[in-house]
């Protein structure tokens, strides 16, 4: 139960390969506004988790599982450290904010890029206390999927909010 059943380098390689694969996969997928998972996204995530558990190996040793967990934690820490130290790396693995509304007008090309419908956008605006798109000076889908909104204020200034 506490003995290593699989060679250490194989365990580390399996964890590292899957970590890089998932980072790449999630970089390619569009963000969801509100940072919430739609039912389809949740099913997708569960299926990926199930597939990953089999590709990591079917272990009966606690040590094998611990090595996998430590590998994933170390790679996650390394990715965060690299993102903090090197802006170019951050741009490589992260999403930049994408403007979806400018001066009260939707930007259809950017909505399409994020696979964001007008109804989903309006729902996020309502969560930000905005009733009509004409009130919005600027709205961006942030890197984490949240919608940040800058509205026209009564005096011509802007107010900010985030969903």
N, C-alpha and C positions, 0 to 999 in steps of 0.2 A: 504494500500500500504506500510506503514512503520511499520506495526505490525508484530510480529513474529507469523507465522502460524503453524510452526512445532516446536516440543519441541527442545530446544537448544542442549541437549545431543544427540538427534537423528541426528541433522544436523552435529554435530562434528563427531559422529561415522560413518556416511555415508561418509563424506570426508576423514576420516582417513583410513577406510577400502579400499576405492578406491585408495588412495595414495599408500598404502602398496601393493595392488594388482598390480598397474602399475609399481612400482619400481621393484617388483619381475618379472613381465612379461618382462620388458625391460632389466633386468639383464640376462634373459635366452636367449633373441634374439641375433643373431650375429650382430656385428657392420658392418656398411657400410663404405668402404674406401672412402676417400674424405669428409666424414661427410655429404654427400649429400643423400637426399631421392630419391630412385628409384620410378617410378610411382606406383609400387605395394606397396611399403612402405608407400607412401603418402595415398593411398586408405585405407590401414590398419589403419593408424593413424586417418584418418577421421571417419572411422567406430567405432573405439574405443571411439573417442570423442563423437560421436552421442549416443552410448550406455551409456557412462558415464553420459551424460546430463540427460538421462531418469532415471538412477539409483540414481542420486543425488536428484531427485524430480522435479516436475513440479510446480514451485513457481510463485506466482503472487506478492509476497512480496519482496521488495528490501532488507529488513533486512535478510531474509532467504538466498538470494544469497550472500549477504555480509558476512554472517557467513561462508558459504561454501568457499568463496574465502580466507577469513582470515585463515580458518583451513588449506587449501592447502599451503598458504604462510608460516604459522608457521611450518608445517611439513617439507616443503622444507628447511627452515632456519635451523631447528633442524637437518635434515639429513646432510646438509653442515657443520654445527658446529661439529657434531659427527665425520664426515669424517676427518675434520681438526685435531681434538683433539685425535682421536683414529685410528691409522693406520689399526688395525684389522677390524674396521667398514668400512673403505674405501675399503679394499679388499673384504668385504662382498657385498657391493652394487656396486662397480665399476669394470670395466674391466682392467686387467693388459695388458701391451703391449705384443703382440704376434709376434715373429719373423717369417717372411714368406720367407725371402731370407737370405742365409748365404753363403758367399764366392762365389757369382755368381750363386748359385744353389737355385731353389725354394724348399721349404719344403712342399711337397704335403699334409702331414698330417695336418699341420696348415692351409693351404689354404682350405682344406675340412672343418676343424673346423669352419672357418669363412665364409664358403660358398662363397669363392672368386675364380672366374675363372682366368685362366692365362691371358685372354684378359683384364679383369678388372684390374688386377695387372699391366700389361704392360701399360695400359692407365694411371694409377696413376704414374707409373715411368716416362712416357713421360711428364706428368705435372710437374715433378720434374727435368726435363731437362736431363733425362737419356734415351739414345737410345737403349741400349742393356742390358740384365740382367748381362752380364759378367762384366759390369762396377760397379756393386753393391757389396759392401763389406757386407752390412747388411741392411735389411729393416724390419720394424716392423709396424703392425697395432696397432696404439695407442688406448688408452681407449676411446677416443672420435670418433674413426673411421678414423682418418687421417692416411696417410701412411708417416712414417718418413724414410728417405733414407740416408745411408752413402755410398758414392762411393769411389772407389780407386782414389787417386789423381795422377798426373803425376810423383810425386816424391815418391810414395809409401805411402803417407799420405792419409787422408780421408777428404772428404768434406761432409757437411750435407745440407739437404734440407727437406722441409715438404710440403705436398699437402694440 
